[in-house]
Every structure is written in C-alpha cells, then in structure tokens.
Amino acid sequence: MIQPLRLQVRFSDCDMLQHVNNAVYLNYFEEARIHYFRQLLGTDWDWQRNGILLRKNELEYLKPVFLHDPVEVHCYLKHIGEKSFTMSYEVKVKGELRTTGTSVLVCFDNLAGRSMPITPKMRAGLEKLPLLLEQ
C-alpha cells in the first residue's frame, strides 16, 4: 500500500503570521512526488533518460498549517495522457483538509532534450495511485 508523505513543519517554513508560507506548499508537493515515485518506481529509476518536467502548478489554500501541526501529503492521479499526466495533492492535518493542489507533469528525456511518451513502467506505477477525479 502506498503511504502518504508525513512532514514535520520546519520553523523556516513559517511566515510572520506563524503559519506555513504559501510558497512552501510547492516544496511539500515536490517532496510528496519524490516520496510517491520512490514507492512506485523504486530508487534505481533513470531520471535522466526517463525524467519529468513540471509544466503547471495550481494550489488552493483552505485553512492554515502551523509549526507543530502533523502534516500528511496525499497524492492522487487526476489524468494520464500520452506524454503528460496530472497529479493532485491533499495536505491534511489530523485528517482535516488544509490545502489542495495539482501539477501537470510532462515526461522528458533529458539526454535527448525532448518530451517523450510515458513509459510502460511509469504508466503502471501511476495507475497504482488512487484516482481523484474532481477537486
């Protein structure tokens, strides 16, 4: 079973209002992607030849997260195409939804310098993610 990312909020994540700064959530989403890809693809995946590029991020802040909150980031598959896919995120504290977001990611061969179709192994890994159709 795929486990959500559990984060400890760092002091440097917080702003003058004493909650997690809006820009930090993009870092949380990136950490969650790495965490989930490690579970889905393993640690020996060739990211140079079978990489991804971030095309777009969207976030919606519902309720603040504070320094001592126990944070979990859940990832979902929202859409999968031929060369790109969309991941959705839910940031929760004790089961309560605090922030949502999506990222559009494009498969990219860094060595050749061009986009590429989603590999069968990547597609199989992505299809293990729970689906989140509406957010």
QUIMO-V323001 format. One line per field, one symbol per residue. psi: psi as a letter, one per 40 degrees, with the letter a starting at -180 (. if undefined). Layout:
psi: ???
This chain:
psi: hhiihhihhideeiadefihidddddddddddddddddddeieehgeddfaiihdiiiihhdiihidehhhhhhiihdihadeiihiiihhihfehhdiiiihhhhhhhddefiiiihidddddddeeiihhdh.
